[in-house]
Amino acid sequence: AMVSANLFMYVFTRRFLELRARMPFADLLFRGLIALALPVYPLALFTYRAPLLLAVAIAVLGAISALLVGVVAWRRGYRPARFYVLGWSAFFLGVLVFATQKLGLLPINTITENAAVLGFLATVLFLPLGLADRITLLREQRAEAQRRALLLKAEMAASLEREVAEKTEDLRIANEDLAANYEQLQQESEQRAQ
C-alpha cells in the first residue's frame, strides 16, 4: 500500500505542479523516484523486511522532495501549490512518524502504525482544494488569453483601418494628380492643335 501511495504521489506531483514545463530537473527527480519504487513490488514477493526498508527510504525521500518542490513552485508564484504544500506537509509528517516507528525510534501503536495513512488522508482533503484552485487559475488564464486576443484583434482592425484610410488618401491624391496632369495634357494638346 505504501509503495502504491508513493507512486501516486510521484505521478500526481509531476502533473499537478506541471514539473515538465515549470521545473524540468524536479520532473527528472520524480521520474527517478518512480523508477526506484517500481522494483519494490516484486521484491515483496520474496521477503518483507528489505522491501519495507527500501519503501520507507523511498517514501521519506519522495515526501521531502514533494514538499520542497511544492514550496519552490509556490514561491515561484504557482498559486495552486499552496494547497499542495499544505497537503504534502501532512503526508510528510505522517511518513516521518511511520518511518521513525519502523526504524524502532518510536513505539508501535495505532497512531504510529497508521501515521502514513493518516497523513495521506489529510493530503486527500487538501488536494481537491488545490485542484479547484488550479481549475480556477486555468479558467482565469483562458479568460485573460481571450481578452488579449480580442484586444489584439481590435488593435489589428484599427491598424488595418488606419492603413486603408492612408492608402485611400494616397490614392485620392494620386487620382487628383493624375486628373490634373490629364487636364494639363488636354490643354496642351488643344493649344498645339490650334
N, C-alpha and C positions, 0 to 999 in steps of 0.2 A: 504493500500500500504506500509506503514512504517513497519508494522509487517512482511509482506512478505519479504521486503528488509532485515529486521533483521534476519529472518530465513535463507535466502540465505547466508547472511554474516557469520552466525554461522556455517552452514554446509560447506561452502566454506573454511573458516578458518581452520576447523578441517582437511579437506582433503588436502588443498594446503600446509599447514605447517607441515603436517604429525604428528599431535599432539599426536595421539595414541602411536606412536613409539618414537617420539622425546621429548614430554612433556606430560606425562600421566595426571598430575594434571590439566594442561590447557585444555586437552581434556575433563576431567570431568567438569570443569567450563563451557565449551561451551555446553556440554550436558545439564547442568542445565539451561543455558540461553534459550536453545530450549524449555525445559520443562516449563519455565516461560512464554515464548512468546506465546505458543500454546493456552492457555485459553483466550487470548485477543480476538480472533476471535468470539467465542460465546458471550462474554460479550458485544461486539459492537452491537449485535442484539437488546439489551435491552436499552442501554444508550450510550451516546457519550463521556461525559467528563471523567468518571472514566477509561474506556479503553484507552482513549487518553493519560491521565497522566501516566497510567501504561506502555503503549507502549513507551512513551517518556523516562521514567525512565529506562526501559529495554534497549532502544536504546543507551542511554548515557553510561550505564554500559557495554553494549556489545561493543560499539565503543572504550571505554577506554581499555577494556580487549583485543580487537583485536589488537589495536595499541601496547600495552605493550607486548603481546605475540609475535607479529611480530618483535619488537625490540629485544627481548630476542633471538628469532630464528636467527635473523641477526647477533647478537653479538656472538652467538654460531657457526657461520660460515656457516649457511644455506644461500647460495648465492641468491636464488630467493626471499628471504624475503625482500631484499632491495626495490624491486618494490612493494611488498605487503605493506611495511611501507609507501611508498610514496602515494600509492592509498588510504590506510585507513586513512592516515593523512588528506587527502582532505575530505574523508567521515566524519571523526571525527569533523572537523571544520564545515562542513555543519550541522551535527546533533547538535552540540553545539549551533550554531546560531539559528536553528529551535527550539530547546528546550527552549532556553532563551526567544525567541519570544513567545512561547506558555505559558511560565510561566509569561508573562507580563513584562519582563525585557527589551525587545527590541520592537520597534514599528512594527506594522503589515504593511508590504509592499511586493512587488513581490519577492524581494531577500530573505527576512527573511522567508516568507511563503514557498518558494521553495528551501531553503538552503540545506535541507537534500537530495533532488533530485539532485541538482547541485553537491553536494559532491559525491553522488553516481555515477553520470555521470563521474566525474573526476576519480573516482575509476575504473570505467569500462574502461577508457582509459589506466590506468597503469597496470591493471591486465593481459591483454594479453601479455604485455612485461614480466611480471613475469612468466606467463605460458610458454612463449617461452624460457625464461632462465631456467626454470625447465626442459623442454624437452631437452634443450642442456645439462644441468647437468646430466640428466638420460642417455643420449647418451654417455657422457664422462665417466660416471661410468660404463656403459656397456662395452665400449671400454677398459677401464682400467681392468675390470674383465676378459675380453677375453685375454688381453695382459698377465695378471698374470697367467691365465690358460695355455696359450701357454708356458710361461716361466716355469711354474711348470711341464708341460708335457715334455719339453726339459730336465729339471733337472732330472726328473724321468727316462727318457730314458737314459741319460748319466750315472745316478747311476746304472740302470739296466745293461747297457753295461759294466760298471766297475765291477759290481758283477759277471756278466757272464764271463768276462775276468779272474777275480780272481779264480772263480770256475774251469774254463777251465785249468788255470795254475796249480791249486791244483790237478786236475785230471791227467794232464800230468805228474806231479811229482810222483803222486801215481802210475801211469802206469809204469813209469821208475823204481820206486822202486820194483813194482811187477815183472817187466821183469827181473830186476837184481836178485831178490830173486828166481825167477823161474830158471834162468840160473845157479845160485849157487846150487839150489836143484838138477838140472840135472847133474851138475858136480859131486856133492857128490854122487848121485845115480850111476853114471858111475864108480866112484872110488870104491864104495862098490862092484859093480858087478865084478870088476877085481880081 
